[in-house]
Amino acid sequence: MNFRNIFRAFGMTLAVGTVVPATTPAAIADAASTPAAGQCEWVGIISQEKSRAWSTRNSEVGYKEGMLTATAALLGSWETFKLCNLDNTNYTIAALTTKKYVSAELDYSGADYGMLRARSTGVGDWEKFRFECTGSLCAIKSSKNNKYVSAEYAYEGSGYGMLRARADTAGAWEKFYVRPSPNA
């Protein structure tokens, strides 16, 4: 069953630019949230903490080019990702706009350690993620460093909402809804 059928079954509507729930997130907690092995789905990934979607920062330059943040209010093309199940353990995430895979940048230090960027043309260890889901609510881990992806809401300016694979536990900033995207 694909995401569109799952959301119809739980009374949700896909509208242009966003997913409009007809029920609360708790009511859809048992819905499948990731594709089967060998399959891909176009999705939006939304922070549980702030209800903001992952977005590819295509306008950034330099080492922050393609940086991902969880700051968008609607699901547009910059907020659409192709989620592919490699082997029921590891997944890839590719941005619709850059047509590149999301990487956890593990060679950076300090505040940029583990920054997620849609910048890779191939799949290596830095481009693999694991999803720990209860229904459509997921904690996402980098397969390489075994750290949870966090939406960094304590930063200001261009770092606000930056996504980084840096947390040892999955708290509120590390939980995301995986929803079908109407933009693919």
Secondary structure, 3 states (H helix, E strand, C coil): CCHHHHHHHCCCEEECCEEECCCCHHHHCCCCCCCCCCCEEEEEEEECCCCCEEEEECCCCHHHCCEEEEEECCCCHHHCEEEEECCCCCEEEEECCCCCEEEEECCCCHHHCCEEEEEECCCCHHHCEEEEEECCEEEEEECCCCCEEEEECCCCHHHCCEEEEEECCCCHHHEEEEEECCCC
